[in-house]
Amino acid sequence: MDKPKIIGVLQFCNFPSWKLCFDAYCELVDEMYIQFDVLHTSWEIAGYIMNHCKVKGWRIGYYMSNWTWREKLLRLLDDIKPDIVVALDIDEIFEDGMKDEIMEFWKSDKKAMMVEYNPCLTDDGRNAGVYPLGAHMKVFKWTKGLTYRNYKNFAQVTQYAGNPQIIWYARHKINHYCMWTKEMEEAKKFYIHKIYGLAQYKEYLKTKE
């Protein structure tokens, strides 16, 4: 089987660990396509991104609902027709070894990969728990017509959602920097409580026990 063309898509915003995560992401993929969040992007940093050898296309947008910005990025690939799409966030890095696992996935009959999260990494080693809860669809095989419309949560492409027969459950996990500092942790807790409600917030708190 030929080596697959692996494309990364990314919603970019200024984030403390952006370069660490972006550079690791570029090592994983053949090409990268970016949407810059116009409200939260330093254009000096954007210059670095746009001039990176792996970045082949970009657009300017802003953070929208979960499915909308994912859809905008996916549509950038309509004429690219990749074999595999990777869809990490700017604060995420796969564990070492994921590149080899993606090649195993490519050779399988599975269509999409669900990936769990490790406990959030922190600057002082404190326990910030696991966020988000549950595996997310961070890698999938591209085919014409894929969409995030009628969004099913957990970053799932609609056509692949809810069908365990076509899912590869990844051995490797995601290292998440969303609560790197104490200030970021408090902001994320507020977000979880406000957006997802008390029940979900309590489920998150259990991961810190």
C-alpha positions as a printed Julia matrix, in Angstrom:
209×3 Matrix{Float64}:
   0.0    0.0    0.0
   1.33   3.42  -0.97
   2.32   5.92   1.69
  -0.74   8.07   2.5
  -0.86  11.81   2.08
  -1.46  13.12   5.59
  -2.92  16.61   5.93
  -3.25  18.6    9.13
  -5.91  21.25   9.75
  -5.67  23.79  12.54
  -7.66  26.69  13.98
  -4.86  29.03  15.1
  -4.95  31.51  17.94
  -2.3   32.95  20.26
  -1.69  30.31  22.89
   1.28  30.09  25.29
   2.53  26.77  23.91
   1.6   27.46  20.28
   5.09  26.94  18.85
   5.72  23.71  20.75
   2.4   22.28  19.59
   2.57  23.66  16.05
   6.09  22.39  15.39
   5.22  18.92  16.74
   2.09  18.89  14.56
   4.11  19.75  11.45
   6.43  16.81  12.1
   3.43  14.51  11.9
   1.87  15.67   8.62
   2.87  16.27   5.01
   0.96  19.53   4.63
  -0.89  21.93   6.91
  -3.95  24.12   6.3
  -4.72  26.9    8.77
  -7.59  29.12   9.78
  -6.35  32.16  11.7
  -8.65  33.5   14.41
  -8.62  37.16  13.42
  -9.54  38.28  16.95
  -6.83  36.27  18.73
  -3.83  36.09  16.41
  -0.59  38.06  16.57
   0.31  38.8   12.96
   4.0   38.52  13.78
   3.32  34.91  14.81
   1.06  34.46  11.78
   4.01  35.37   9.58
   6.01  32.49  11.06
   3.1   30.12  10.44
   2.41  31.22   6.86
   6.09  30.92   5.91
   6.48  27.41   7.35
   7.36  24.88   4.67
   4.47  22.58   5.64
   1.78  25.28   5.45
   0.2   25.15   1.98
  -2.99  27.09   2.54
  -4.72  29.36   5.03
  -7.78  31.51   5.54
  -8.8   34.24   7.99
 -11.81  33.62  10.17
 -12.82  33.7   13.8
 -13.85  31.25  16.49
 -17.38  30.03  15.86
 -19.43  27.1   17.12
 -17.53  23.83  17.34
 -18.84  22.4   14.11
 -18.69  25.64  12.09
 -14.97  26.32  12.34
 -14.24  22.62  11.83
 -16.39  22.71   8.69
 -14.52  25.74   7.33
 -11.22  23.9    7.73
 -12.54  20.71   6.19
 -13.76  22.64   3.15
 -10.2   23.84   2.53
  -9.42  20.23   1.61
 -12.11  19.76  -1.04
  -9.62  20.19  -3.86
  -6.65  18.7   -2.0
  -8.18  15.23  -1.6
  -5.85  13.9    1.1
  -5.74  10.3    2.29
  -5.76  11.08   6.01
  -6.82  14.2    7.89
  -5.42  15.07  11.32
  -7.41  17.65  13.3
  -5.51  18.67  16.43
  -6.06  21.9   18.36
  -3.31  24.46  18.96
  -2.87  23.27  22.58
  -2.56  19.53  21.78
   0.29  17.13  21.0
   0.04  13.4   20.38
   2.12  11.08  22.49
   5.31   9.75  20.9
   4.56   6.82  18.64
   1.3    8.12  17.19
   2.81   8.51  13.71
   3.43   4.76  13.54
  -0.07   4.06  14.85
  -1.56   6.28  12.15
   0.19   4.1    9.56
  -1.38   1.01  11.18
  -4.75   2.75  11.02
  -4.21   3.56   7.34
  -3.66  -0.1    6.5
  -6.81  -1.15   8.38
 -10.44  -1.11   7.25
 -11.31   1.5    9.91
 -12.38   4.99   8.86
 -11.76   7.2   11.88
  -9.62   7.26  15.01
 -10.93   8.18  18.45
  -8.2    9.42  20.79
  -8.32   9.77  24.58
  -6.65  12.52  26.63
  -3.94  12.26  29.28
  -4.23  14.39  32.44
  -3.61  18.02  31.49
   0.02  19.09  31.6
   0.87  21.92  34.0
   3.83  24.23  34.53
   4.32  23.22  38.17
   3.3   19.55  38.07
  -0.01  20.1   39.86
  -2.97  17.81  39.17
  -5.34  19.64  36.81
  -7.41  16.58  35.93
  -8.39  15.3   32.51
 -10.04  17.58  29.97
 -11.94  17.08  27.8
 -13.75  13.98  28.99
 -13.99  11.2   26.45
 -12.19  10.34  23.24
 -12.3   12.73  20.27
 -12.07  12.05  16.55
  -8.67  13.53  15.78
  -7.7   11.43  12.75
  -9.85  10.18   9.9
  -9.68   8.95   6.33
 -10.81  11.54   3.83
 -13.47  10.9    1.25
 -15.59  13.25  -0.82
 -18.6   14.68   0.97
 -17.41  14.49   4.59
 -18.94  17.16   6.79
 -19.4   18.28  10.39
 -22.98  19.41   9.73
 -25.52  17.94  12.18
 -22.57  17.91  14.6
 -22.38  14.91  16.94
 -19.83  16.34  19.43
 -16.41  14.94  20.33
 -14.96  16.41  17.08
 -16.7   13.69  15.09
 -17.18  13.87  11.35
 -20.91  13.29  10.9
 -20.63  10.34   8.5
 -18.32   8.45  10.88
 -20.1    9.26  14.15
 -21.91   6.58  16.12
 -20.6    3.58  14.19
 -18.15   1.58  16.34
 -17.55  -0.87  13.49
 -15.49   1.72  11.6
 -13.67   3.26  14.58
 -10.03   2.72  15.51
  -9.6    3.28  19.25
  -6.12   4.72  19.58
  -3.5    3.33  21.94
  -1.67   6.65  22.08
  -3.24   9.65  23.76
  -3.19  13.44  23.55
  -1.1   15.64  25.81
  -3.16  18.75  26.5
  -1.77  22.16  27.52
  -5.09  23.93  28.05
  -4.5   24.29  31.83
  -0.75  24.92  31.73
  -0.81  27.8   34.25
  -3.04  28.21  37.3
  -4.73  31.16  35.6
  -5.49  29.03  32.53
  -6.85  26.28  34.75
  -9.24  28.65  36.52
 -10.4   30.08  33.19
 -11.01  26.6   31.8
 -12.97  25.54  34.9
 -15.19  28.6   34.51
 -15.69  27.71  30.84
 -16.62  24.09  31.6
 -19.14  25.15  34.25
 -20.66  27.92  32.12
 -20.85  26.1   28.78
 -21.48  22.49  29.84
 -23.23  22.94  33.16
 -22.82  21.72  36.72
 -23.13  17.99  35.97
 -20.29  18.04  33.45
 -18.2   20.2   35.77
 -18.61  17.65  38.56
 -17.55  14.86  36.16
 -14.41  16.85  35.35
 -13.65  17.36  39.07
 -13.75  13.57  39.58
 -10.73  13.26  37.29
  -8.71  15.2   39.85
  -9.43  12.76  42.69
